[in-house]
Amino acid sequence: MYRVFASAKTPETTGVSPSPITPAMMQKIVHTFALVGEGIAEATHALLAGDRELAKHVVQQDVVIDALVNDIVAQVEKLLVYGPSLTSEDRASLLTLLRVMPEVERNGDLAEHIARRAARGMGSEMSPRSRGLVERMGEVASTIWREATDVIIDGKLEAAGAIEDIDDELDDLHVSLTAELTSGSMPVPVAVELALLARFYERFGDHCVNLARRQIGRDGAD
């Protein structure tokens, strides 16, 4: 587990020097991960249920996610430049955090992209099979994000292997949905938009894989 994510601990409770990340900043990191998880689940529900108000909420929350990520990155950069007595481990952890947060932001953006299509009422134009596939993609995306959160926030490296397997399922669902789109069961404009939607879910999984690999690489270097 990153020392940087053990920030709530103190020297008295751990016997080691404190992380350069404060508890308040750690809270922001955890909150950002939680918002992304809520976003992908709510975007999928809004799409399938035709809930335009919920879709708009997800779009608005992406602005919050972007602001949190920008704030976290700015604080990390400040620590790297001005932080007192940073160890080599501290610097390595902070640099990894700089690479992690953009992946988190991108997944928030992908949830926002899905929500925008939900706000346009796209869900009502989907075929029954495509709806089922999208519903499953949403479930899998939520699962893989929970696993990625366990790896990054809690340092549960054993979850990293599961992330690869879950991402494979998302890839398979993407292939199945693409095949459905070529069947001609939906108008071409809808099929085109749905192809983009499928790609958003696939990329969401890819970013989770990247997050896990960064954590494994960082731990392996310690």
RAGIGI-V631461 format. One record per backbone hydrogen bond with DSSP energy under -1.0 kcal/mol. CO is the residue of the C=O (numbers start at 1). NH is the residue of the N-H. Records with the same first field share a line. If there is no record, write none. Layout:
# RAGIGI-V631461
CO=NH  NH
This chain:
# RAGIGI-V631461
3=6
6=9
10=14
11=15
22=26
23=27
24=28
25=29
26=30
27=31
28=32
29=33
30=34
31=35
32=36
33=37
34=38
35=39
36=40
37=41
38=42
39=43
40=44
41=45
42=46
43=47
44=48
45=49
46=50  51
50=52
51=55
52=56
53=57
54=58
55=59
56=60
57=61
58=62
61=65
62=66
63=67
64=68
65=69
66=70
67=71
68=72
69=73
70=74
71=75
72=76
73=77
74=78
75=79
76=80
77=81
78=82
79=83
87=91
88=92
89=93
90=94
91=95
92=96
93=97
94=98
95=99
96=100
97=101
100=104
101=105
102=106
103=107
104=108
105=109
106=110
107=111
108=112
109=113
110=114
111=115
112=116
113=117
114=118
115=119
117=122
118=121
122=125
123=126
127=131
128=132
129=133
130=134
131=135
132=136
133=137
134=138
135=139
136=140
137=141
138=142
139=143
140=144
141=145
142=146
143=147
144=148
145=149
146=150
147=151
148=152
149=153
150=156
155=157
156=159
157=160
159=163
160=164
161=165
162=166
163=167
164=168
165=169
166=170
167=171
168=172
169=173
170=174
171=175
172=176
173=177
174=178
175=179
176=180
177=181
178=182
180=183
187=191
188=192
189=193
190=194
191=195
192=196
193=197
194=198
195=199
196=200
197=201
198=202
199=203
200=204
201=205
202=206
203=207
204=208
205=209
206=210
207=211
208=212
209=213
210=214
211=215
212=216
213=217
214=218
215=219
216=220
217=221
